[in-house]
Amino acid sequence: MEGLVLSDVKLEALKKICNKEALEFLETLENKKKKRKQKKVRKRNKQWEPNDWLKNKAEEFRLQLKGNANKAELRFKKILEELDIDYEFQKVIFYPKSFYIVDFYLPKYNRVIEIDGEDHKKKKTKDKDRTHKLKTQGIRSVHRFLNNETNNFNYIETRLKNILKY
């Protein structure tokens, strides 16, 4: 009985043949189903919001990273400026109960660019997990460049054009 969905026409027809108690029972079932459906939609649309403590910690850490940017990040920053690409440097992206600070966020394209050192060759699994979590927060894609690749302007320019066109 619980899976029963009644249209207004069927309800009107049932009113003629059912007694009042049976009709009230069917309407109660219908109302319960509507409420469950509304609750699911509200749950799905509810976004997680970080608390003030987490926001403060993230900002503190972001400023620390920003002040210690490496040469490759600074070179990449210059390249983005030369190519006139809007970016946010050391952007904080929150996800439930934590956050990531990405090297570059391109808001117009909703993409993240990470500049990775040699140590990231050993951190493939961790990077995949990070990429997955960023995508669950609405980031369209995450692209990685190695530190030494930032020395080659033409390479970066070509790769960025390919990244940004799709």
N, C-alpha and C positions, 0 to 999 in steps of 0.2 A: 504493500500500500504506500510505503514511504516514497518510492520512485515515481508515483503518480503525479502528473502535471495536468492541471485542468485549465482549459481556456475559458473565457467568459461565457461562450456559447454553451459549452458543456455544463458549466455551473448552473446556467439558467435552466437547462434541460433537467438537470438533477434536482433542482428546486421543486420541479413539478412532480417528480416521482418519489423523492426521498422524504423521510420524515425530518423534522427540524434537527434532532440530535445527530443524525447521520451527516447532514449537510454541515453542521457546525464542526464536526470531526474532520471532514474533508477540507474545509476552509482553514482549520488549524494546521493540518499537515502542509497545506500550500503555503501558509505564512511562515512556518518554520523553515521550509525549503528556501524561500526567498531571503530570509534573514541569514541563513548559512551562506548563501551565495554572495550576499552583500559583505559579510564578514571576510570571506576569502578574498574578495576584490580589495577591500581595505587593507588586509594583511599584505597582499602582493604590492600595493602601491606605497606602503609605508617604507620610508627610507631611513636607514640608520644614521644617526647624527652623533658626532663625537662630543664628549663632554669638555668643559673648559680646561680641566687638568691635562687631558690628552692634547688639546689644541696648543696649550702653552708649552708642553714638552716638545711637540713637533716643531713649533716655531723656534724654540731655543736651539734645537738640534740643527734645524735648517740654517740658521744664522751662523752656527759654528762651521758647518760644511761650506757655506758660501764664502766665508773668510779664508778657507783652506783649499780653494779650488786649485786643481793641478793645471799644468801647462796645456795639456790636451783639451781640457774643458774650456780654458780661456781662448785657445785657438779656434775651437768649434764655435764658441760664442761670437768671435770676430767674423767667421765665415757666414753665420746666420745673419749678422748685421749687414755684411757686404751684399748678400743675396736678398736683403730686405724681407726676411721671413720673421714674422712676429713670434716671439717665444717668451716663456717664463723660465728663468734659471732657478734651479733648486726648488722646484714646485712640490708642495706637500699634497699627497693624495691619500685620503683616509679610507680605510676599510674597517669592518667591524672589529672593535677593540684594539686597533693598532693603526699604523700609517707607514707609508713609504715616501721617501724623498727622491724624486727622479731628477736626473741631471737637467734635461730640457723637456718642457711641455710645449707643444705647438697647439694653442687653443683653436685656431681657425680650422685645423685639420683633426683635432682631437687625437693626436699621436704623441708618443713619448719617445725620446731618443736618449739612450744611455751611452756614455763613453766608458769603456771597460779597459782596465789594465790587464797585465799578463795573468794575474791571479784568477781572473774570471774563467780562464780555460779549465780550471779545476772545479768551478762552481756552476757547471751546466744545469744540474738538477735544481739548485737553489734559484738560478736565473729563470728557469722554466716556471717554477712555482710562483715567483714574483710576477712574471709576465701574466700568468693565469689570474692572479689576484687583481692585478691592475685592470685586466679586461673585464673582470666581474664588476668593477666599479665604473664601467662605461668607457674606458679607454679603447679606442678603435684598434690601435696596434702599437707594439713596442719594437723599436729598431735599435740594434747595437752596433757601435763602431769601436774598434780597438784604438788605443791611444796613438799608436804609430800611424794609423790611417788619417789622423787629423792633419798630418804634414802635407798631404796631397790635396790641394784645393780642387783640382779637376775631378778627382775621384769622389770627393764629398759632394760636389755640386751635381754630378751625374746621378749618384745614389739618391740624393735628396729629391731630385726631379722625379725619379722613378717612384720613390716612396709617396710623394705628395700628389701624384697624378691619379692614383687609384683610390 
